[in-house]
């Protein structure tokens, strides 16, 4: 459960948050007023933590440039 209060980065469209789960890190992004996307926050290339790129509507690796769609599929890069 993620709390969506006034301090949450998920309180606005384009915001994202990395959450620790029993199965590892997950990144959640608010993709619309009532829609969210969540994928593993660990890049499959070298393990860096992904960030959400609201302009591109993709999850991106800051280390080597891999990009992932909202369903977790590869959208480019070395991953």
Buried (B, 14 or more C-beta within 10 A) or exposed (E): EEEBEEEEBBEEEBBBBBBEEEEEEBBBBBBEEEEBBBBBBBBBBEEBEBBBBBEEBBBBBEBEEBBBBBEEEEBEBEB
